[in-house]
């Protein structure tokens, strides 16, 4: 699955998504986490066509 380790890295395929990791580690509440997950799922659906399930 392309991007399956995102926002982590996959050796010789892609690097860590530092922006996503920084955004995740700076969250202060549940609402920010829900927004992050919703945004990430939307991004995943656009790139893979499968979404996070």
C-alpha positions in Angstrom: 0.0 0.0 0.0 1.7 3.2 -1.1 2.2 5.6 1.8 1.2 2.9 4.3 3.8 4.0 6.9 2.9 7.7 6.7 3.5 9.9 8.4 6.4 7.7 9.3 9.1 6.7 6.7 9.6 3.8 4.5 13.3 3.1 3.6 14.2 4.0 0.1 10.5 5.0 -0.6 9.8 8.2 1.3 10.9 10.2 4.4 9.1 11.1 7.6 6.4 13.8 7.1 7.9 16.2 9.6 5.1 18.7 9.2 2.5 16.0 10.1 4.5 14.7 13.1 5.0 18.3 14.4 1.3 19.0 14.1 0.5 15.8 15.9 2.9 16.3 18.8 1.7 19.9 19.3 -2.0 19.0 19.8 -3.5 20.1 23.1 -7.0 18.5 23.0 -9.3 15.9 21.6 -10.8 18.3 19.1 -7.4 19.0 17.5 -6.8 15.2 17.3 -10.1 14.6 15.6 -9.4 17.4 13.1 -5.9 15.9 12.4 -7.3 12.4 11.9 -10.1 13.7 9.6 -7.6 15.7 7.5 -5.2 12.8 7.3 -8.0 10.4 6.3 -9.1 12.9 3.5 -5.5 13.1 2.3 -5.2 9.3 2.4 -8.4 8.8 0.4 -7.2 11.2 -2.3 -3.9 9.4 -2.7 -4.9 5.7 -2.3 -8.6 5.7 -3.0 -9.1 3.4 0.0 -9.1 5.6 3.1 -8.2 4.6 6.7 -10.5 1.9 8.1 
